[in-house]
Amino acid sequence: MDSYQRSLIAEFFSRCRYTSQAECHRFVQQTLLSYLNAGSNTAVKVHPSPYQGSFSYTCIVDHHNPTFTGEHAVIQFRHEKIDLWGNTQAHQLHGQMAPLVRFQGTYSSLYVYTSPLAPGIPYVGLLTANEVPMSLDHRLRTVGDLAKALTHQARLPTGCASVDTDLSGIKSSVDCFNFQNKDLKHRITACISQIRQQDAHRAKLPIVLTHMDMTPFNYLVDAASGQVTAILDWDGAKYLPVGHNFHFVEHLFGYMTRDGWVDNEDREILESYFYEKARRHLVSQGFDESDLEALGHEKILGTLTYYVPKLLERKDGRAERYLK
């Protein structure tokens, strides 16, 4: 575990007045023992996950519970309770690709959740590894798998509601924000106008269960092949027009620096492959190419919906760089 992951753990427990990492491990061993071992008295081993989130503490345990896939389970402690509706929906649609999360009650004011340990490592781990760069075939596999996952089990549109109210809120936030890049404000305003004109085309887009935080932290891949093995953290998922979360796939085409966004040299190949796979998968589900005309505008709407609120939350320039 690197120093950044250890710092996340320290930050999480700094907010805990009545418990610690060691006490959480003891809770798992003593209180969850019967559940994890399916009645066995065999002790379980508990160790921190090498990958931690910003709002939780995650540990991994060896177990003997046949209801879990594999020999390990994930135990997660959170300060805030999460809505498992999105995870339940995702598990029904994607199976083991979206491991089922179960609420196990509370411990010392923390909410406790369990799930099977999915294979693979977070994609961000490959992006930041100081090893041999991933081959193009490796990245194409990841891109193709995500294209299929983000368009999986598409449904017929049901008269998509107008987004005029949402766009008005975005416009209001943009108007009161002091941009470092003044041209960006005008570009966002132009995008809002274009999206308003696309309501009729948006109404034709297929509807999919949309993961609202599809960052490279939240999908796992096989390090050797690039195959996407699991998608995690479906809290807040919604049924929305396909394309709304396509902006997250940008992390496969380039990377952010302090000076701004940098495209990978093979961005054009990867991006073309993603959209080809996504469109082909939607057509295979019975949708016509003409139904997909607003894909690009839906991606822009998703980008604005995700990053504009962060302009006011963070005020550190990062959201502005991503919007640019």
Disulfide bonds with the S-S distance in Angstrom:
none
